[in-house]
Amino acid sequence: MTKKPASQPVNPGPETPAPVFRSAALSHRRPTALRWTAGPDARAAMAQALDLQGIASLSFEGTLQPEGRADFRLEGRLTAAVTQSCVVTLAPVPARIDEAVLRRYLADYAHPEGEEVEMPEDDSADPLPAQIDLAEVLTEALALALPPYPRAPGAELGEAVFAEPGVSPLRDTDLRPFAALAGLKIKSADDAG
């Protein structure tokens, strides 16, 4: 028998805030269906937090379901249309995000101890907080899904040349050791010929 998710209301208006769930009040019997579309204020706040030029749309659909006696699993799909700044020209670069979101909230989460600790294999596990804020989860998921170095079409880095007056500038080709060897090989072939 499959459990039917508890209903979470669909946004009645564009400014419905993201749901915040008190962990103690969550049902341990059946999943809670989640559906949220960010309004203009929420999108502007996320864009500012992530240093984006804008977020045209952002929505999430998924479930928050119990796992065992005290743990929860938040799983769903984040879709967004964002505008980033080109790393070369700062021109607007649109990006479409369609990302799976998975967070596991564990009541008995063991924090690593010691000066040096290894990264856990399962990066979806977090300690169970007093409240699960969907906006925080989605902001983090969006930050991880964004292209790290967006470039506008045709944007290229030119060669930067810096030198004191009267000194020939050091160029990228001067720093290639095999280019110097190739030059010596050509010179020795000319001397022999």
Number of C-alpha atoms within 10 A of each C-alpha: 3 5 8 11 15 16 11 13 11 12 15 7 10 12 13 16 16 20 15 12 15 12 17 11 9 17 14 16 15 16 22 20 20 22 19 21 23 24 19 16 13 19 21 17 14 23 20 13 11 16 13 17 18 20 22 16 15 22 16 24 16 19 20 24 22 20 16 10 9 15 18 23 18 22 19 18 16 21 18 20 15 22 20 25 19 17 17 14 12 14 17 18 17 19 15 14 16 16 17 15 19 19 17 21 22 18 15 11 12 9 7 11 8 5 5 7 8 7 8 9 7 8 10 13 16 16 14 17 14 11 13 17 14 18 19 13 14 20 17 14 17 22 15 11 15 17 13 10 10 19 20 17 9 6 13 11 9 7 8 9 10 11 9 7 7 6 8 10 13 12 12 10 10 11 10 10 9 11 12 13 11 11 11 12 12 12 12 11 10 9 8 7 6
